[in-house]
């Protein structure tokens, strides 16, 4: 099943199984969001490709994210799906393009701050990389498990709507049969709207 379909299925199950949390009071409930993202890989690695040493790095790109959080008091469990398309660049030029499609689970600890609701917590991601498309064809990129940290803040615009922003750092790499492991380690920034139930 495609990654986005898994996310929609999990979000729907959460809505169906947890109706008692809706409107249960401050700090309890369910929210879904859509956001635009900027994915900026922080790492690069020297690799010998066809006898040439390349400093291989993924490009920084815009993308989008859909997510949902189920919260009870100061603790929230969030699931999200992100999509962005990246170029793998070497010192000799473009090596190819691939998609970055992590499905992430995060445990958010909401902090007692006024006006803006802030949270922080660990994140685990199953990263699906799309096929690497090069001038000579395509090749599969191995799916990877990544981990990291998420920091975010929501500004409520009323009982059912909020503006959300966040930062996430992931420790993850990419590899194919012809391109050995390349560290990516992206910093992901997010800005979007949340709908609360």
N, C-alpha and C positions, 0 to 999 in steps of 0.2 A: 504494500500500500504506500502511496506517495506520502512524503513527510507532512505536507500541509493537511492531508486528509486525516492523518493520525492526530494532529493537533486539534482539528475541528471535532473529532470524535471524543477526545479527552475533555475538551471544554464543555461539550454538550452533556456528557456524563456527570460532570461536576455540577452543572446547573440543575439537572434532574434529581440527583441524589442529595443535594444540600440546600433545599429551599428554605429550611428553618433558619439559615443564617441571614437571609435577606431581611433587611430592616430590623435586625435584632438589636440595634443600638450602635453607638459610636465604637469603632474599632472592630466591627464584625460585618462580614458581608462578602460579596463577590463582585469583581470588576473585570472588564475586558478592555483591551486597548489596541489601537492601531498607531503606528509611529513610523516616521522616517528615520533612517539611521545613517551614520557615517562610520565605515569600518576602516580603521587605520592600522595595518600590520606594523608591529614595532621591531620585528627581528628580520635578519637576513643571514644567509650562511653561504660560505664559499664552497662551491661544488665543481668537480672536474667533469665537464660534459664534452664528449668527443675530443678529448685532449686539450680542452681550453678551460682554464679556471674562471668560473663565473661567480660573482656575488649575487646570489639568487634572492629576490624579494618580491612579495606580492604587492600589487598597487593598492592605494587607498581609494575607496569607492563609496558612492551612495547606495543605499538599499532600503528595505522596508522590513517591518516587524509586526507580528500579531501576537498578542499574549493575553493571559488570563491569570487572575490571582484569587485564591480562596483564603480568607483571613478570619482568624478567631483571636480577638484581643491583639496583643502586640506581635503575634506570629502569623506569617502568611506563607503559603505555598504557591509558587508561580510556575507556569509553563509558558514557553514562547517559541515561536518559529521565526527565523530571520532568513532573508535572501539578499545576496549581493553577488555581483559578477566581478571577478578579479583577473588582472593580467599578471602572469609570472614574468618578471623582468630579470635579465642577466646583464652583466657588464657589456656583453656583445649585442644586446638588443632584446626584443620580445621573444620569449620562449613559447608562450601560448596563453590561452585563457581558460578559466574554470569558474564554476559556481561555488559559492560558500553558503551552505544551507544547514546551520546548526539547529537542532531541537534541544532546548535547555530547560532544566528544572532548577529552581532556586528556592532557598529557604530565606525569607526576608524577616528581619527583626526590625520592627517599626519603633522609632525613637520618639520620645515625648517632646516634640518641638512645637512652638506656637505657629499658627497661620499655615505654614508649609509642612506637609507630612513627609518626613524623611525615613529612609530605611536602608539597611545594609545587610548583606548576607552572602553565603557561598553559592556557587553555581556549578553544576555539572552539565556538560553538553555532549550530545552525540552529533558529530559533525559529518554530514554528507557532503563530499566534494563532487561536483559535476565532472564529467569527462574533460580531460585536458585536450583542448583543440589546438593543434599546431599546423604549420604550413605543410607538414607531411602526413597529416591525418589526426586521429583521435586515439587516446589511451585512457584507461580507467585510473582514477585516483582513489586510493584506499580511504575508506571511512575511518574516522579517528574519534577517540574519546578525549575530551578536553575538560579542564577544570579552571575555576577562576573566582572572581569576586565581583559583586554588583553593588553599586551605590546609586540611590535615586531619590527623587522628591516629587510629590504631587501637590499641586495648588488647586484646592476645591473651587469650583465655579458655582456650586449649588449642591443639593443632595444627590444628584444623579450624574454630574459631569465634573471632570477635572483635567487640568493640563499636567502632563507628566514629562519628566526629563530624567535621564540616567546615564551612568557610565558603567561599562563592564570591561574587565580585562580577562582574556582567556589564554591559557597555556595550551596550545595545540599546534600540530605540524601537518605537513602534507607530503605524500610520497607516491611515486609511480614506479613502474619497472625500469624506466629509462632516466628518471630524475630522482636521485636518492633523497632521503628525508630533508625537507626544508622547513625550518622553524618559521611560523607565521605570527603567533602570539598577538592577536589583534586587540586594540583598544576600540571599543564600540560605544559611540555616543548615540543617544536616542532622544527624540522630541515628538510627542504625540498627544492624543486625546484619549481619556478613559471614560467608559460608561459604567456606572455603578448600579448595583441592584440590592 
